[in-house]
């Protein structure tokens, strides 16, 4: 006889005549009086929900750019003037009075562990003046350090950052008072290196959070969370990491109203839920060009119009490297121009490291969605067949070599394929972002650099050796500029000039390149 209530998927024997037994699978999906109602985790007031945050706590703050930022909870914490010397962990340092910008403005943060803090000019100034500490961490490594602690793993080895300033510990955590000119107060953190299978890996420790602030789309009364589009980012792993996880929800829904198949963070990880009241913001609203915009007269100066033309020339050549069906990650700057020049019949899947596979073009004004942005924090759309996921999943794709092609900009590239594109010591601290991860598996993911051939002062950007801190060592396989195309022999450390852009001479390329290079015998012009 079939039981009246089954608590899980069960194989139940049902007898028939003649002598045959059929197994039916029964599922229980409704409540019953013998199942007790669960205690609600919903708090009426954000101010009350943050009452247990203490000075010197490690605060994990979800969000990417301004997408999924828990501004309701951060606004409540700003009122707690007794809470100071926090260590904040986040991808970004906030912007203006949003995200961690609120806590920097209120002087409640003493240190930040971040991937790309440079979007906050106030923070950048504080760091360069020695008033706040910074542990700069590659984006994929940062999310994995958070995920590791949540899973009970104290440390792990990663190829990301090997042979760079991350391994060497040469990025200062804090300068002396008065800033860069007065020397280093707290030096960078040197990492242990080991070789596995002939490749270099560095050991990264897990990050343990005391408190996590997270924003989600739908959260039920027992803490099950569902995120919307790129709201996931760092939020899923942060929610699972901390001793105290507080979620602000766009919508609080009754227990049982969320499909078990849709839940991104189970309620076991969530301690408190509050209603989100802070409005959603967008850092960079980028719209699709209108049909009339192409006919509008340019307002750029002749110099800037020429520079723009050269950038498009570089992007047009780079587009030839994208083959039909490729999975491709495009960095910010010139790489974002490439999709407009894909050859007829070529369709690719664009991956964005903040959690999109199948990224579409910029939206119309009607399509703008604050929960749908790319890695440059710009508004985007999704193509049919697209998927969204958290940052941990995204960087597993990247480090694991599942992306066919990674195209980035750079400040410098060496003849051996070293790339530098994230900071100028003492002057510029934009951050590492996902770049170190994107170049971490060059044998599986081809790395192409697209950039201007020379810096603004006319100095070469292609050099015998990079003088700026490296993003990756021997990772670049091809360099494309407005003047030429080089193939890189990463193993032997040589460049080969394979193409000249239209109107460019070999003598000009030699004069503007800071290293020797071979010339292909059948050198062609585009």
VENWO-V429109 format. One record per backbone hydrogen bond with DSSP energy under -0.5 kcal/mol. CO is the residue of the C=O (numbers start at 1). NH is the residue of the N-H. E is the energy in kcal/mol with one decimal. If there is no record, write none. Layout:
CO & NH & E
CO & NH & E
//
This chain:
10 & 12 & -0.7
10 & 26 & -1.7
11 & 13 & -0.5
12 & 24 & -1.8
14 & 22 & -1.9
16 & 20 & -1.7
20 & 16 & -2.2
22 & 14 & -1.8
22 & 24 & -0.6
24 & 12 & -2.1
24 & 26 & -0.6
26 & 10 & -1.3
27 & 29 & -0.6
32 & 35 & -2.6
34 & 36 & -0.7
41 & 273 & -2.4
45 & 49 & -2.1
46 & 50 & -1.6
48 & 51 & -1.5
50 & 53 & -1.6
54 & 57 & -1.6
57 & 59 & -0.7
57 & 87 & -2.4
58 & 60 & -0.6
58 & 210 & -2.1
58 & 211 & -2.0
59 & 61 & -0.5
59 & 89 & -2.7
60 & 62 & -0.6
60 & 213 & -3.1
62 & 70 & -0.5
63 & 91 & -0.5
64 & 67 & -2.1
66 & 69 & -0.9
66 & 281 & -0.6
67 & 64 & -2.1
68 & 215 & -0.6
69 & 71 & -2.0
70 & 74 & -2.1
71 & 75 & -2.3
72 & 76 & -1.4
73 & 77 & -2.1
74 & 78 & -2.0
75 & 79 & -0.8
76 & 79 & -0.6
77 & 80 & -1.5
79 & 81 & -1.8
80 & 83 & -2.2
82 & 84 & -0.8
84 & 56 & -1.9
86 & 88 & -0.6
86 & 110 & -2.6
86 & 111 & -1.7
87 & 59 & -2.7
88 & 113 & -2.9
89 & 61 & -2.8
90 & 115 & -0.5
91 & 115 & -1.2
91 & 116 & -3.1
95 & 98 & -1.8
98 & 95 & -1.6
98 & 101 & -1.6
99 & 102 & -1.8
100 & 104 & -2.2
101 & 105 & -2.3
102 & 106 & -1.4
103 & 108 & -2.6
103 & 109 & -0.8
104 & 107 & -1.1
108 & 86 & -2.7
110 & 133 & -2.4
111 & 88 & -2.8
112 & 114 & -0.6
112 & 135 & -2.6
113 & 90 & -2.0
114 & 137 & -2.6
115 & 432 & -1.5
115 & 433 & -1.8
116 & 119 & -0.6
117 & 120 & -2.0
119 & 121 & -0.8
120 & 124 & -2.3
121 & 125 & -2.2
122 & 126 & -2.0
123 & 127 & -2.7
124 & 128 & -2.3
125 & 129 & -1.3
126 & 131 & -2.9
126 & 132 & -0.6
127 & 130 & -1.6
127 & 175 & -0.5
128 & 180 & -1.5
129 & 178 & -1.5
129 & 179 & -0.6
133 & 112 & -1.9
134 & 136 & -0.7
135 & 114 & -1.5
138 & 142 & -2.8
139 & 143 & -2.1
140 & 144 & -1.7
141 & 145 & -2.5
142 & 146 & -1.7
143 & 147 & -2.3
144 & 148 & -2.6
145 & 149 & -1.5
145 & 207 & -1.7
146 & 150 & -1.7
147 & 151 & -1.4
148 & 153 & -3.1
149 & 152 & -1.6
152 & 154 & -0.5
154 & 206 & -2.7
156 & 204 & -3.1
158 & 202 & -2.8
159 & 162 & -1.8
161 & 164 & -1.4
161 & 167 & -1.1
164 & 168 & -2.3
165 & 169 & -1.6
165 & 170 & -1.5
165 & 171 & -0.6
167 & 191 & -2.3
169 & 188 & -0.7
170 & 172 & -0.7
173 & 134 & -3.0
174 & 185 & -2.1
174 & 186 & -2.3
176 & 179 & -2.6
179 & 182 & -2.1
180 & 183 & -1.6
183 & 176 & -2.8
186 & 173 & -1.9
186 & 174 & -2.0
188 & 190 & -0.7
192 & 203 & -2.6
194 & 201 & -2.6
196 & 199 & -1.7
199 & 196 & -2.2
201 & 194 & -2.5
202 & 158 & -2.3
204 & 156 & -1.8
207 & 209 & -0.5
209 & 243 & -1.3
210 & 244 & -1.6
211 & 60 & -3.3
212 & 214 & -0.5
212 & 246 & -2.9
213 & 62 & -2.5
214 & 248 & -3.0
216 & 250 & -2.2
217 & 251 & -2.2
218 & 226 & -2.4
219 & 253 & -2.2
220 & 223 & -1.9
221 & 41 & -3.2
224 & 220 & -1.9
225 & 264 & -2.5
225 & 265 & -1.5
226 & 217 & -1.6
226 & 218 & -2.0
227 & 229 & -0.5
228 & 231 & -2.1
229 & 232 & -1.0
232 & 235 & -2.2
232 & 236 & -0.8
233 & 391 & -2.3
234 & 238 & -2.1
235 & 239 & -2.4
236 & 240 & -1.2
237 & 241 & -0.7
238 & 241 & -0.9
238 & 242 & -1.4
244 & 212 & -2.5
244 & 246 & -0.5
245 & 271 & -2.1
245 & 272 & -2.0
246 & 214 & -2.0
247 & 249 & -0.5
247 & 274 & -2.6
248 & 216 & -2.2
249 & 276 & -2.9
251 & 219 & -2.3
251 & 253 & -0.6
253 & 221 & -0.8
254 & 257 & -2.0
259 & 262 & -1.9
259 & 263 & -0.6
260 & 263 & -0.6
265 & 225 & -2.7
266 & 269 & -1.8
267 & 270 & -1.3
272 & 247 & -2.7
273 & 43 & -3.4
274 & 249 & -2.8
284 & 286 & -0.8
284 & 379 & -1.4
286 & 363 & -0.7
290 & 293 & -1.5
290 & 294 & -0.6
292 & 295 & -0.9
292 & 296 & -0.6
293 & 296 & -0.8
301 & 305 & -2.7
302 & 306 & -1.9
303 & 307 & -2.0
304 & 308 & -2.4
305 & 309 & -1.9
306 & 310 & -2.1
307 & 311 & -1.9
308 & 312 & -2.1
309 & 313 & -1.9
310 & 314 & -2.1
311 & 315 & -2.3
312 & 316 & -2.5
313 & 317 & -1.7
314 & 318 & -2.2
315 & 319 & -1.9
317 & 320 & -1.3
318 & 321 & -2.1
319 & 322 & -1.4
321 & 323 & -0.6
323 & 326 & -2.2
326 & 328 & -0.6
326 & 349 & -3.0
327 & 404 & -1.5
327 & 405 & -1.6
328 & 330 & -0.5
328 & 351 & -3.3
329 & 407 & -2.5
332 & 335 & -0.6
333 & 336 & -1.5
334 & 337 & -2.2
335 & 338 & -1.3
337 & 340 & -0.9
338 & 341 & -2.6
339 & 342 & -1.3
343 & 346 & -2.1
345 & 347 & -0.6
347 & 325 & -3.4
348 & 350 & -0.6
349 & 328 & -2.8
350 & 358 & -2.4
350 & 359 & -2.0
351 & 330 & -0.5
352 & 355 & -2.5
352 & 356 & -2.0
354 & 233 & -0.5
355 & 389 & -1.5
356 & 352 & -2.6
357 & 387 & -2.4
358 & 383 & -2.7
361 & 381 & -0.9
363 & 288 & -2.9
364 & 367 & -0.8
364 & 368 & -0.8
365 & 368 & -0.6
369 & 372 & -1.9
371 & 230 & -2.5
372 & 380 & -1.6
374 & 377 & -2.1
377 & 284 & -1.3
378 & 374 & -2.3
381 & 360 & -3.4
383 & 386 & -1.9
387 & 357 & -2.3
390 & 394 & -2.0
391 & 395 & -2.3
392 & 396 & -1.3
393 & 397 & -1.7
394 & 398 & -1.5
395 & 399 & -2.9
396 & 400 & -1.7
397 & 402 & -2.2
397 & 403 & -0.7
398 & 401 & -1.5
404 & 446 & -1.9
405 & 329 & -2.5
406 & 408 & -0.5
406 & 448 & -2.7
407 & 331 & -3.0
408 & 450 & -2.7
412 & 420 & -2.4
413 & 463 & -2.5
414 & 417 & -1.8
417 & 475 & -1.9
417 & 476 & -2.3
418 & 414 & -2.2
419 & 471 & -3.9
419 & 472 & -1.5
420 & 411 & -2.3
420 & 412 & -2.0
422 & 431 & -1.3
424 & 427 & -2.5
424 & 428 & -2.6
428 & 424 & -1.6
430 & 118 & -2.7
432 & 435 & -1.4
433 & 139 & -3.0
434 & 438 & -2.3
435 & 439 & -1.2
437 & 440 & -1.5
439 & 442 & -0.5
441 & 444 & -1.4
441 & 445 & -2.8
444 & 446 & -0.6
446 & 406 & -2.9
446 & 448 & -0.5
447 & 477 & -2.7
447 & 478 & -1.2
448 & 408 & -2.4
449 & 480 & -2.9
453 & 461 & -1.8
455 & 458 & -2.2
459 & 455 & -2.9
461 & 413 & -2.5
461 & 463 & -0.6
462 & 514 & -2.5
463 & 415 & -1.4
470 & 165 & -0.7
472 & 419 & -2.3
477 & 488 & -2.4
478 & 449 & -2.6
479 & 486 & -2.8
480 & 451 & -1.8
483 & 501 & -2.9
484 & 481 & -2.8
485 & 498 & -2.7
485 & 499 & -1.4
486 & 479 & -2.4
487 & 496 & -2.2
488 & 490 & -1.1
489 & 493 & -1.9
489 & 494 & -1.3
494 & 489 & -3.3
495 & 518 & -2.8
496 & 487 & -2.6
496 & 498 & -0.5
497 & 520 & -2.6
498 & 524 & -1.3
499 & 485 & -2.2
500 & 526 & -2.4
501 & 504 & -1.9
505 & 509 & -1.8
506 & 510 & -2.4
507 & 511 & -2.2
508 & 512 & -1.4
510 & 513 & -0.9
514 & 464 & -1.0
518 & 497 & -3.3
520 & 523 & -1.5
524 & 500 & -2.5
//
